[in-house]
Amino acid sequence: AVMAVLSAYPTGIRIPDDKGRLPIHLAFKLDAEDEVVSSLVEEYPEGFQVRDDSQRTPLDYIAESSERNWIEDMEDELFSLREDRIESEIITLEETLAELKLTIRDYETILTKSSEPIEMDYDELQGTVRITEKFRLPSPRVSIK
């Protein structure tokens, strides 16, 4: 049932109840199944740092539970999620940098070879202005389409 609610209402994972508890708090308090806990952690790992109205984090509820030792497993899972996100962000930044380098190279080529005004739409013009200011390049002669 929890998985169905999570699928239908994914933002609900960030909404606390009347005691300030997130679903991750309740999952540990009620000793939820591993699949439920893993999904909650994967979807909102920051929830581990949220304190409820009693100033308890989800990890405090784990400590109260004598049936399972979640702490090591969850720390490993959080570390793995962070590594995946960092790798993904690095790839995105590398792709953005490569695109920017190509854009600058293309822009420099246009500037050196073109004596005619360059036709651009307004958004392209705004991007060109940002590039010329950031990299201190000469401004091209532009006519707006």
LUMVO-387278 format. One record per atom (N, C-alpha, C): atom name; residue number from 1; residue in one letter; x, y negated, z negated. Coordinates in steps of 0.05 Angstrom, whole numbers, plus 32768, in hexadecimal, padded with zeros to 4 digits. Layout:
logu a=CA k=NUM r=a x=X y=Y z=Z
...
# end
This chain:
logu a=N k=1 r=a x=8010 y=8018 z=8000
logu a=CA k=1 r=a x=8000 y=8000 z=8000
logu a=C k=1 r=a x=8011 y=7FE7 z=8000
logu a=N k=2 r=v x=8027 y=7FE7 z=7FF1
logu a=CA k=2 r=v x=8038 y=7FD0 z=7FF0
logu a=C k=2 r=v x=8044 y=7FCA z=800B
logu a=N k=3 r=m x=804D y=7FDF z=8019
logu a=CA k=3 r=m x=8059 y=7FDC z=8033
logu a=C k=3 r=m x=8045 y=7FD0 z=8047
logu a=N k=4 r=a x=802C y=7FD8 z=8046
logu a=CA k=4 r=a x=8017 y=7FCD z=8057
logu a=C k=4 r=a x=8013 y=7FAF z=8052
logu a=N k=5 r=v x=8013 y=7FA8 z=8039
logu a=CA k=5 r=v x=8010 y=7F8B z=8031
logu a=C k=5 r=v x=8028 y=7F7C z=803B
logu a=N k=6 r=l x=8040 y=7F87 z=8037
logu a=CA k=6 r=l x=8058 y=7F7A z=8040
logu a=C k=6 r=l x=8058 y=7F75 z=805F
logu a=N k=7 r=s x=804F y=7F89 z=806D
logu a=CA k=7 r=s x=804D y=7F86 z=808A
logu a=C k=7 r=s x=8038 y=7F72 z=8093
logu a=N k=8 r=a x=8022 y=7F72 z=8086
logu a=CA k=8 r=a x=800C y=7F5F z=808D
logu a=C k=8 r=a x=8011 y=7F43 z=8083
logu a=N k=9 r=y x=801F y=7F40 z=806D
logu a=CA k=9 r=y x=8023 y=7F25 z=8061
logu a=C k=9 r=y x=8040 y=7F23 z=8057
logu a=N k=10 r=p x=8053 y=7F21 z=8069
logu a=CA k=10 r=p x=806F y=7F21 z=8062
logu a=C k=10 r=p x=8078 y=7F09 z=8050
logu a=N k=11 r=t x=806A y=7EF3 z=8052
logu a=CA k=11 r=t x=8072 y=7EDC z=8041
logu a=C k=11 r=t x=806A y=7EE0 z=8024
logu a=N k=12 r=g x=8058 y=7EF3 z=801F
logu a=CA k=12 r=g x=804F y=7EF8 z=8004
logu a=C k=12 r=g x=8065 y=7F01 z=7FF1
logu a=N k=13 r=i x=807B y=7F0A z=7FFD
logu a=CA k=13 r=i x=8092 y=7F13 z=7FED
logu a=C k=13 r=i x=809E y=7EFC z=7FDD
logu a=N k=14 r=r x=8099 y=7EE4 z=7FE6
logu a=CA k=14 r=r x=80A5 y=7ECC z=7FD9
logu a=C k=14 r=r x=8091 y=7EBE z=7FC6
logu a=N k=15 r=i x=807A y=7EC8 z=7FC3
logu a=CA k=15 r=i x=8065 y=7EBB z=7FB3
logu a=C k=15 r=i x=8063 y=7EC8 z=7F98
logu a=N k=16 r=p x=8067 y=7EB9 z=7F83
logu a=CA k=16 r=p x=8065 y=7EC5 z=7F68
logu a=C k=16 r=p x=8049 y=7EC8 z=7F5E
logu a=N k=17 r=d x=8045 y=7EDA z=7F4B
logu a=CA k=17 r=d x=802B y=7EDD z=7F3E
logu a=C k=17 r=d x=8027 y=7EC8 z=7F29
logu a=N k=18 r=d x=8012 y=7ECB z=7F18
logu a=CA k=18 r=d x=800C y=7EB6 z=7F04
logu a=C k=18 r=d x=8021 y=7EB5 z=7EED
logu a=N k=19 r=k x=8033 y=7EC9 z=7EED
logu a=CA k=19 r=k x=8049 y=7EC9 z=7ED9
logu a=C k=19 r=k x=8064 y=7EC3 z=7EE6
logu a=N k=20 r=g x=8063 y=7EBA z=7EFF
logu a=CA k=20 r=g x=807B y=7EB3 z=7F0C
logu a=C k=20 r=g x=808B y=7ECA z=7F17
logu a=N k=21 r=r x=807F y=7EE2 z=7F18
logu a=CA k=21 r=r x=808E y=7EFA z=7F21
logu a=C k=21 r=r x=8089 y=7EFE z=7F3F
logu a=N k=22 r=l x=809F y=7F03 z=7F4C
logu a=CA k=22 r=l x=809D y=7F0B z=7F69
logu a=C k=22 r=l x=8098 y=7F29 z=7F6B
logu a=N k=23 r=p x=8091 y=7F32 z=7F83
logu a=CA k=23 r=p x=808D y=7F4F z=7F87
logu a=C k=23 r=p x=80A5 y=7F60 z=7F7E
logu a=N k=24 r=i x=80BD y=7F55 z=7F82
logu a=CA k=24 r=i x=80D5 y=7F64 z=7F79
logu a=C k=24 r=i x=80D6 y=7F68 z=7F5B
logu a=N k=25 r=h x=80CD y=7F53 z=7F4C
logu a=CA k=25 r=h x=80CB y=7F56 z=7F2F
logu a=C k=25 r=h x=80B9 y=7F6D z=7F28
logu a=N k=26 r=l x=80A1 y=7F6D z=7F34
logu a=CA k=26 r=l x=808D y=7F82 z=7F2E
logu a=C k=26 r=l x=8096 y=7F9D z=7F37
logu a=N k=27 r=a x=80A4 y=7F9E z=7F4D
logu a=CA k=27 r=a x=80AD y=7FB8 z=7F57
logu a=C k=27 r=a x=80BF y=7FC6 z=7F43
logu a=N k=28 r=f x=80D1 y=7FB6 z=7F37
logu a=CA k=28 r=f x=80E3 y=7FC2 z=7F22
logu a=C k=28 r=f x=80D4 y=7FC7 z=7F08
logu a=N k=29 r=k x=80C3 y=7FB5 z=7F01
logu a=CA k=29 r=k x=80B3 y=7FB9 z=7EE8
logu a=C k=29 r=k x=80A2 y=7FD2 z=7EE9
logu a=N k=30 r=l x=8096 y=7FD7 z=7F01
logu a=CA k=30 r=l x=8084 y=7FEE z=7F04
logu a=C k=30 r=l x=8092 y=8007 z=7F0F
logu a=N k=31 r=d x=80AD y=8005 z=7F12
logu a=CA k=31 r=d x=80BC y=801C z=7F1C
logu a=C k=31 r=d x=80B2 y=8026 z=7F37
logu a=N k=32 r=a x=80B1 y=8013 z=7F4A
logu a=CA k=32 r=a x=80A7 y=8019 z=7F65
logu a=C k=32 r=a x=80BA y=802D z=7F73
logu a=N k=33 r=e x=80AF y=8039 z=7F88
logu a=CA k=33 r=e x=80BF y=804B z=7F99
logu a=C k=33 r=e x=80D6 y=803D z=7FA6
logu a=N k=34 r=d x=80EB y=804D z=7FAB
logu a=CA k=34 r=d x=8103 y=8042 z=7FB8
logu a=C k=34 r=d x=80FD y=8033 z=7FD2
logu a=N k=35 r=e x=80EC y=803D z=7FE2
logu a=CA k=35 r=e x=80E5 y=8031 z=7FFC
logu a=C k=35 r=e x=80DA y=8015 z=7FF8
logu a=N k=36 r=v x=80C9 y=8012 z=7FE4
logu a=CA k=36 r=v x=80BD y=7FF8 z=7FDE
logu a=C k=36 r=v x=80D2 y=7FE4 z=7FD5
logu a=N k=37 r=v x=80E2 y=7FED z=7FC2
logu a=CA k=37 r=v x=80F7 y=7FDB z=7FB8
logu a=C k=37 r=v x=810B y=7FD3 z=7FCE
logu a=N k=38 r=s x=8113 y=7FE7 z=7FDE
logu a=CA k=38 r=s x=8126 y=7FE1 z=7FF4
logu a=C k=38 r=s x=811A y=7FCD z=8007
logu a=N k=39 r=s x=8101 y=7FD0 z=800E
logu a=CA k=39 r=s x=80F4 y=7FBD z=8021
logu a=C k=39 r=s x=80F3 y=7FA1 z=8015
logu a=N k=40 r=l x=80EC y=7F9F z=7FFB
logu a=CA k=40 r=l x=80EA y=7F85 z=7FEE
logu a=C k=40 r=l x=8106 y=7F77 z=7FED
logu a=N k=41 r=v x=811A y=7F87 z=7FE7
logu a=CA k=41 r=v x=8135 y=7F7C z=7FE6
logu a=C k=41 r=v x=813F y=7F74 z=8002
logu a=N k=42 r=e x=8139 y=7F84 z=8015
logu a=CA k=42 r=e x=8142 y=7F7E z=8031
logu a=C k=42 r=e x=8134 y=7F64 z=803B
logu a=N k=43 r=e x=811B y=7F61 z=8036
logu a=CA k=43 r=e x=810B y=7F4A z=8040
logu a=C k=43 r=e x=8111 y=7F30 z=8031
logu a=N k=44 r=y x=8118 y=7F32 z=8017
logu a=CA k=44 r=y x=811C y=7F1A z=8007
logu a=C k=44 r=y x=8131 y=7F1F z=7FF1
logu a=N k=45 r=p x=814B y=7F22 z=7FF9
logu a=CA k=45 r=p x=815F y=7F28 z=7FE5
logu a=C k=45 r=p x=8163 y=7F12 z=7FD1
logu a=N k=46 r=e x=815C y=7EF9 z=7FD8
logu a=CA k=46 r=e x=815E y=7EE3 z=7FC6
logu a=C k=46 r=e x=814B y=7EE6 z=7FAE
logu a=N k=47 r=g x=8137 y=7EF7 z=7FB1
logu a=CA k=47 r=g x=8124 y=7EFB z=7F9B
logu a=C k=47 r=g x=8131 y=7F06 z=7F82
logu a=N k=48 r=f x=8148 y=7F12 z=7F84
logu a=CA k=48 r=f x=8157 y=7F1C z=7F6D
logu a=C k=48 r=f x=815F y=7F06 z=7F5A
logu a=N k=49 r=q x=8162 y=7EEE z=7F64
logu a=CA k=49 r=q x=816B y=7ED8 z=7F54
logu a=C k=49 r=q x=8154 y=7EC7 z=7F48
logu a=N k=50 r=v x=813C y=7ECD z=7F50
logu a=CA k=50 r=v x=8125 y=7EBE z=7F46
logu a=C k=50 r=v x=811D y=7EC7 z=7F2A
logu a=N k=51 r=r x=8119 y=7EB3 z=7F19
logu a=CA k=51 r=r x=8111 y=7EB9 z=7EFD
logu a=C k=51 r=r x=80F2 y=7EB4 z=7EFB
logu a=N k=52 r=d x=80E5 y=7EC6 z=7EEC
logu a=CA k=52 r=d x=80C9 y=7EC3 z=7EE8
logu a=C k=52 r=d x=80C4 y=7EAF z=7ED1
logu a=N k=53 r=d x=80AB y=7EAC z=7EC8
logu a=CA k=53 r=d x=80A5 y=7E99 z=7EB3
logu a=C k=53 r=d x=80B2 y=7EA0 z=7E99
logu a=N k=54 r=s x=80B9 y=7EBA z=7E95
logu a=CA k=54 r=s x=80C7 y=7EC3 z=7E7D
logu a=C k=54 r=s x=80E6 y=7EC1 z=7E80
logu a=N k=55 r=q x=80EE y=7EB5 z=7E97
logu a=CA k=55 r=q x=810B y=7EB1 z=7E9D
logu a=C k=55 r=q x=8119 y=7ECC z=7EA2
logu a=N k=56 r=r x=810A y=7EE0 z=7EAC
logu a=CA k=56 r=r x=8116 y=7EF9 z=7EB3
logu a=C k=56 r=r x=8118 y=7EFC z=7ED1
logu a=N k=57 r=t x=812E y=7F08 z=7ED9
logu a=CA k=57 r=t x=8132 y=7F0E z=7EF5
logu a=C k=57 r=t x=8129 y=7F2B z=7EFA
logu a=N k=58 r=p x=8126 y=7F34 z=7F13
logu a=CA k=58 r=p x=8120 y=7F50 z=7F17
logu a=C k=58 r=p x=8133 y=7F63 z=7F0A
logu a=N k=59 r=l x=814D y=7F5B z=7F09
logu a=CA k=59 r=l x=8161 y=7F6C z=7EFD
logu a=C k=59 r=l x=815C y=7F70 z=7EDF
logu a=N k=60 r=d x=814F y=7F5C z=7ED2
logu a=CA k=60 r=d x=8148 y=7F5F z=7EB6
logu a=C k=60 r=d x=8133 y=7F75 z=7EB2
logu a=N k=61 r=y x=8121 y=7F77 z=7EC6
logu a=CA k=61 r=y x=810D y=7F8D z=7EC4
logu a=C k=61 r=y x=811A y=7FA8 z=7EC9
logu a=N k=62 r=i x=812E y=7FA9 z=7EDA
logu a=CA k=62 r=i x=813D y=7FC2 z=7EDE
logu a=C k=62 r=i x=8149 y=7FCB z=7EC4
logu a=N k=63 r=a x=8156 y=7FB9 z=7EB6
logu a=CA k=63 r=a x=8163 y=7FBF z=7E9D
logu a=C k=63 r=a x=814F y=7FCB z=7E89
logu a=N k=64 r=e x=8136 y=7FC2 z=7E8A
logu a=CA k=64 r=e x=8122 y=7FCC z=7E77
logu a=C k=64 r=e x=8118 y=7FE8 z=7E7E
logu a=N k=65 r=s x=811C y=7FF0 z=7E97
logu a=CA k=65 r=s x=8112 y=800A z=7EA0
logu a=C k=65 r=s x=8126 y=801F z=7E99
logu a=N k=66 r=s x=811E y=8034 z=7E8B
logu a=CA k=66 r=s x=8130 y=8049 z=7E84
logu a=C k=66 r=s x=812F y=8060 z=7E98
logu a=N k=67 r=e x=811C y=8060 z=7EAA
logu a=CA k=67 r=e x=8118 y=8076 z=7EBD
logu a=C k=67 r=e x=812C y=8076 z=7ED3
logu a=N k=68 r=r x=8135 y=805F z=7EDC
logu a=CA k=68 r=r x=8148 y=805E z=7EF3
logu a=C k=68 r=r x=815E y=804A z=7EEE
logu a=N k=69 r=n x=8175 y=804F z=7EFA
logu a=CA k=69 r=n x=818B y=803C z=7EF8
logu a=C k=69 r=n x=818D y=802F z=7F14
logu a=N k=70 r=w x=8180 y=8018 z=7F17
logu a=CA k=70 r=w x=817E y=800A z=7F31
logu a=C k=70 r=w x=8196 y=7FF8 z=7F37
logu a=N k=71 r=i x=81A2 y=7FEE z=7F22
logu a=CA k=71 r=i x=81B5 y=7FD8 z=7F25
logu a=C k=71 r=i x=81CB y=7FDE z=7F39
logu a=N k=72 r=e x=81D9 y=7FF4 z=7F37
logu a=CA k=72 r=e x=81EE y=7FF9 z=7F4A
logu a=C k=72 r=e x=81E4 y=7FFD z=7F66
logu a=N k=73 r=d x=81CE y=800B z=7F6A
logu a=CA k=73 r=d x=81C3 y=800E z=7F85
logu a=C k=73 r=d x=81BB y=7FF4 z=7F91
logu a=N k=74 r=m x=81AE y=7FE3 z=7F82
logu a=CA k=74 r=m x=81A5 y=7FC9 z=7F8D
logu a=C k=74 r=m x=81BD y=7FB6 z=7F92
logu a=N k=75 r=e x=81D1 y=7FB7 z=7F81
logu a=CA k=75 r=e x=81E9 y=7FA7 z=7F87
logu a=C k=75 r=e x=81F6 y=7FAF z=7FA1
logu a=N k=76 r=d x=81F8 y=7FC9 z=7FA5
logu a=CA k=76 r=d x=8203 y=7FD4 z=7FBE
logu a=C k=76 r=d x=81F2 y=7FCB z=7FD6
logu a=N k=77 r=e x=81D8 y=7FCD z=7FD3
logu a=CA k=77 r=e x=81C7 y=7FC6 z=7FEA
logu a=C k=77 r=e x=81C8 y=7FA8 z=7FEF
logu a=N k=78 r=l x=81C8 y=7F97 z=7FDA
logu a=CA k=78 r=l x=81CB y=7F7A z=7FDE
logu a=C k=78 r=l x=81E5 y=7F73 z=7FEC
logu a=N k=79 r=f x=81FB y=7F80 z=7FE3
logu a=CA k=79 r=f x=8215 y=7F7B z=7FEF
logu a=C k=79 r=f x=8215 y=7F82 z=800D
logu a=N k=80 r=s x=8209 y=7F99 z=8013
logu a=CA k=80 r=s x=8207 y=7FA1 z=802F
logu a=C k=80 r=s x=81F6 y=7F8E z=8040
logu a=N k=81 r=l x=81E0 y=7F84 z=8035
logu a=CA k=81 r=l x=81CF y=7F71 z=8043
logu a=C k=81 r=l x=81DE y=7F57 z=8048
logu a=N k=82 r=r x=81ED y=7F4E z=8034
logu a=CA k=82 r=r x=81FC y=7F35 z=8037
logu a=C k=82 r=r x=8211 y=7F39 z=804D
logu a=N k=83 r=e x=821F y=7F4F z=804D
logu a=CA k=83 r=e x=8233 y=7F54 z=8062
logu a=C k=83 r=e x=8227 y=7F54 z=807D
logu a=N k=84 r=d x=8210 y=7F60 z=8081
logu a=CA k=84 r=d x=8202 y=7F61 z=809A
logu a=C k=84 r=d x=81FB y=7F44 z=80A3
logu a=N k=85 r=r x=81F0 y=7F35 z=8091
logu a=CA k=85 r=r x=81E8 y=7F19 z=8097
logu a=C k=85 r=r x=8200 y=7F08 z=809F
logu a=N k=86 r=i x=8216 y=7F0B z=8090
logu a=CA k=86 r=i x=822E y=7EFC z=8096
logu a=C k=86 r=i x=8239 y=7F03 z=80B2
logu a=N k=87 r=e x=823A y=7F1D z=80B8
logu a=CA k=87 r=e x=8243 y=7F26 z=80D2
logu a=C k=87 r=e x=8231 y=7F1B z=80E8
logu a=N k=88 r=s x=8217 y=7F1B z=80E4
logu a=CA k=88 r=s x=8204 y=7F11 z=80F8
logu a=C k=88 r=s x=8208 y=7EF3 z=80FC
logu a=N k=89 r=e x=820C y=7EE4 z=80E6
logu a=CA k=89 r=e x=8210 y=7EC7 z=80E8
logu a=C k=89 r=e x=822B y=7EC1 z=80F6
logu a=N k=90 r=i x=8240 y=7ED0 z=80F1
logu a=CA k=90 r=i x=8259 y=7ECC z=80FF
logu a=C k=90 r=i x=8256 y=7ED0 z=811D
logu a=N k=91 r=i x=8248 y=7EE5 z=8125
logu a=CA k=91 r=i x=8243 y=7EEA z=8141
logu a=C k=91 r=i x=8234 y=7ED3 z=814E
logu a=N k=92 r=t x=821F y=7ECA z=8140
logu a=CA k=92 r=t x=8210 y=7EB3 z=814A
logu a=C k=92 r=t x=8221 y=7E9A z=814E
logu a=N k=93 r=l x=8232 y=7E94 z=813A
logu a=CA k=93 r=l x=8243 y=7E7D z=813B
logu a=C k=93 r=l x=8257 y=7E80 z=8152
logu a=N k=94 r=e x=8262 y=7E98 z=8155
logu a=CA k=94 r=e x=8275 y=7E9C z=816B
logu a=C k=94 r=e x=8268 y=7E98 z=8186
logu a=N k=95 r=e x=824F y=7EA2 z=8189
logu a=CA k=95 r=e x=8241 y=7E9E z=81A3
logu a=C k=95 r=e x=823B y=7E81 z=81A7
logu a=N k=96 r=t x=8233 y=7E72 z=8193
logu a=CA k=96 r=t x=822E y=7E56 z=8195
logu a=C k=96 r=t x=8247 y=7E46 z=819D
logu a=N k=97 r=l x=825D y=7E4D z=8191
logu a=CA k=97 r=l x=8276 y=7E40 z=8197
logu a=C k=97 r=l x=827E y=7E46 z=81B4
logu a=N k=98 r=a x=827B y=7E5E z=81BD
logu a=CA k=98 r=a x=8282 y=7E65 z=81D9
logu a=C k=98 r=a x=8270 y=7E55 z=81EC
logu a=N k=99 r=e x=8256 y=7E52 z=81E6
logu a=CA k=99 r=e x=8244 y=7E43 z=81F7
logu a=C k=99 r=e x=824C y=7E25 z=81F7
logu a=N k=100 r=l x=8254 y=7E1B z=81E0
logu a=CA k=100 r=l x=825C y=7DFF z=81DE
logu a=C k=100 r=l x=8275 y=7DFA z=81EE
logu a=N k=101 r=k x=8288 y=7E0D z=81ED
logu a=CA k=101 r=k x=82A1 y=7E0A z=81FC
logu a=C k=101 r=k x=829B y=7E09 z=821A
logu a=N k=102 r=l x=8289 y=7E1B z=8223
logu a=CA k=102 r=l x=8281 y=7E1B z=823F
logu a=C k=102 r=l x=8273 y=7E01 z=8247
logu a=N k=103 r=t x=8262 y=7DF7 z=8235
logu a=CA k=103 r=t x=8254 y=7DDE z=823B
logu a=C k=103 r=t x=8268 y=7DC7 z=823D
logu a=N k=104 r=i x=827B y=7DC6 z=822C
logu a=CA k=104 r=i x=828F y=7DB0 z=822D
logu a=C k=104 r=i x=82A0 y=7DB3 z=8246
logu a=N k=105 r=r x=82A8 y=7DCB z=824D
logu a=CA k=105 r=r x=82B7 y=7DD0 z=8265
logu a=C k=105 r=r x=82A7 y=7DC7 z=827E
logu a=N k=106 r=d x=828E y=7DCF z=827F
logu a=CA k=106 r=d x=827C y=7DC7 z=8295
logu a=C k=106 r=d x=8279 y=7DA8 z=8296
logu a=N k=107 r=y x=8276 y=7D9C z=827F
logu a=CA k=107 r=y x=8272 y=7D80 z=827D
logu a=C k=107 r=y x=828B y=7D71 z=8287
logu a=N k=108 r=e x=82A3 y=7D7A z=827E
logu a=CA k=108 r=e x=82BB y=7D6E z=8287
logu a=C k=108 r=e x=82BF y=7D70 z=82A5
logu a=N k=109 r=t x=82B8 y=7D87 z=82B1
logu a=CA k=109 r=t x=82B9 y=7D8C z=82CE
logu a=C k=109 r=t x=82A7 y=7D78 z=82DC
logu a=N k=110 r=i x=828F y=7D75 z=82D2
logu a=CA k=110 r=i x=827C y=7D62 z=82DF
logu a=C k=110 r=i x=8287 y=7D45 z=82DE
logu a=N k=111 r=l x=8292 y=7D3E z=82C7
logu a=CA k=111 r=l x=829D y=7D23 z=82C4
logu a=C k=111 r=l x=82B4 y=7D1D z=82D7
logu a=N k=112 r=t x=82C5 y=7D31 z=82DB
logu a=CA k=112 r=t x=82DC y=7D2C z=82EC
logu a=C k=112 r=t x=82D6 y=7D2D z=8309
logu a=N k=113 r=k x=82C1 y=7D3C z=8311
logu a=CA k=113 r=k x=82BB y=7D40 z=832E
logu a=C k=113 r=k x=82A4 y=7D2F z=8338
logu a=N k=114 r=s x=8294 y=7D23 z=8327
logu a=CA k=114 r=s x=827C y=7D16 z=8330
logu a=C k=114 r=s x=827F y=7CF7 z=832F
logu a=N k=115 r=s x=827A y=7CEA z=8345
logu a=CA k=115 r=s x=8279 y=7CCD z=8345
logu a=C k=115 r=s x=825C y=7CC4 z=8347
logu a=N k=116 r=e x=824A y=7CD7 z=834E
logu a=CA k=116 r=e x=822D y=7CD1 z=834F
logu a=C k=116 r=e x=8220 y=7CD4 z=8334
logu a=N k=117 r=p x=820A y=7CC6 z=832F
logu a=CA k=117 r=p x=81FC y=7CCA z=8315
logu a=C k=117 r=p x=81F3 y=7CE7 z=8312
logu a=N k=118 r=i x=81F4 y=7CF1 z=82FB
logu a=CA k=118 r=i x=81EB y=7D0D z=82F5
logu a=C k=118 r=i x=81CE y=7D0C z=82ED
logu a=N k=119 r=e x=81BD y=7D1C z=82F9
logu a=CA k=119 r=e x=81A1 y=7D1D z=82F2
logu a=C k=119 r=e x=819D y=7D2F z=82DA
logu a=N k=120 r=m x=818F y=7D25 z=82C6
logu a=CA k=120 r=m x=818A y=7D35 z=82AD
logu a=C k=120 r=m x=816E y=7D2E z=82A4
logu a=N k=121 r=d x=8162 y=7D42 z=8296
logu a=CA k=121 r=d x=8149 y=7D3B z=8288
logu a=C k=121 r=d x=8150 y=7D2F z=826D
logu a=N k=122 r=y x=813C y=7D26 z=825F
logu a=CA k=122 r=y x=8142 y=7D18 z=8245
logu a=C k=122 r=y x=8151 y=7D29 z=8231
logu a=N k=123 r=d x=8149 y=7D43 z=822E
logu a=CA k=123 r=d x=8156 y=7D54 z=821B
logu a=C k=123 r=d x=8173 y=7D59 z=8222
logu a=N k=124 r=e x=8179 y=7D5D z=823C
logu a=CA k=124 r=e x=8194 y=7D60 z=8245
logu a=C k=124 r=e x=81A4 y=7D47 z=823F
logu a=N k=125 r=l x=8198 y=7D30 z=8243
logu a=CA k=125 r=l x=81A6 y=7D17 z=823E
logu a=C k=125 r=l x=81AD y=7D14 z=8220
logu a=N k=126 r=q x=819A y=7D1C z=820F
logu a=CA k=126 r=q x=81A0 y=7D1B z=81F2
logu a=C k=126 r=q x=81B7 y=7D2D z=81EB
logu a=N k=127 r=g x=81B8 y=7D45 z=81F6
logu a=CA k=127 r=g x=81CE y=7D58 z=81F1
logu a=C k=127 r=g x=81E8 y=7D4C z=81FB
logu a=N k=128 r=t x=81E7 y=7D3F z=8213
logu a=CA k=128 r=t x=8200 y=7D34 z=821E
logu a=C k=128 r=t x=820A y=7D1D z=820C
logu a=N k=129 r=v x=81F8 y=7D0D z=8202
logu a=CA k=129 r=v x=8200 y=7CF7 z=81F0
logu a=C k=129 r=v x=820E y=7D03 z=81D7
logu a=N k=130 r=r x=8202 y=7D18 z=81CC
logu a=CA k=130 r=r x=820E y=7D24 z=81B4
logu a=C k=130 r=r x=822A y=7D2F z=81BB
logu a=N k=131 r=i x=822D y=7D3C z=81D2
logu a=CA k=131 r=i x=8247 y=7D48 z=81D9
logu a=C k=131 r=i x=825B y=7D32 z=81DD
logu a=N k=132 r=t x=8254 y=7D1C z=81EC
logu a=CA k=132 r=t x=8267 y=7D07 z=81F1
logu a=C k=132 r=t x=8270 y=7CF9 z=81D7
logu a=N k=133 r=e x=825D y=7CF6 z=81C5
logu a=CA k=133 r=e x=8264 y=7CE9 z=81AB
logu a=C k=133 r=e x=8276 y=7CFB z=819A
logu a=N k=134 r=k x=826E y=7D15 z=8199
logu a=CA k=134 r=k x=827D y=7D27 z=8188
logu a=C k=134 r=k x=8299 y=7D2C z=8191
logu a=N k=135 r=f x=829D y=7D2E z=81AC
logu a=CA k=135 r=f x=82B7 y=7D35 z=81B7
logu a=C k=135 r=f x=82C5 y=7D1D z=81C4
logu a=N k=136 r=r x=82BA y=7D06 z=81BF
logu a=CA k=136 r=r x=82C5 y=7CEC z=81C9
logu a=C k=136 r=r x=82CC y=7CEE z=81E7
logu a=N k=137 r=l x=82B8 y=7CF8 z=81F7
logu a=CA k=137 r=l x=82BB y=7CFA z=8214
logu a=C k=137 r=l x=82AF y=7CE1 z=8221
logu a=N k=138 r=p x=82B8 y=7CDB z=8239
logu a=CA k=138 r=p x=82AC y=7CC4 z=8246
logu a=C k=138 r=p x=828F y=7CCB z=824E
logu a=N k=139 r=s x=827D y=7CB7 z=824D
logu a=CA k=139 r=s x=8262 y=7CBC z=8254
logu a=C k=139 r=s x=825F y=7CBC z=8273
logu a=N k=140 r=p x=8250 y=7CD0 z=827D
logu a=CA k=140 r=p x=824B y=7CD1 z=829A
logu a=C k=140 r=p x=8236 y=7CBD z=82A2
logu a=N k=141 r=r x=8235 y=7CB7 z=82BC
logu a=CA k=141 r=r x=821F y=7CA7 z=82C7
logu a=C k=141 r=r x=8207 y=7CB9 z=82C9
logu a=N k=142 r=v x=81F1 y=7CB2 z=82BD
logu a=CA k=142 r=v x=81DA y=7CC4 z=82BC
logu a=C k=142 r=v x=81C1 y=7CB6 z=82C7
logu a=N k=143 r=s x=81B1 y=7CC6 z=82D5
logu a=CA k=143 r=s x=8197 y=7CBC z=82DD
logu a=C k=143 r=s x=8183 y=7CD1 z=82D2
logu a=N k=144 r=i x=816E y=7CC7 z=82C5
logu a=CA k=144 r=i x=815A y=7CD9 z=82B8
logu a=C k=144 r=i x=8147 y=7CE3 z=82CD
logu a=N k=145 r=k x=8142 y=7CFD z=82CD
logu a=CA k=145 r=k x=812F y=7D0A z=82E0
logu a=C k=145 r=k x=8113 y=7D01 z=82DB
# end
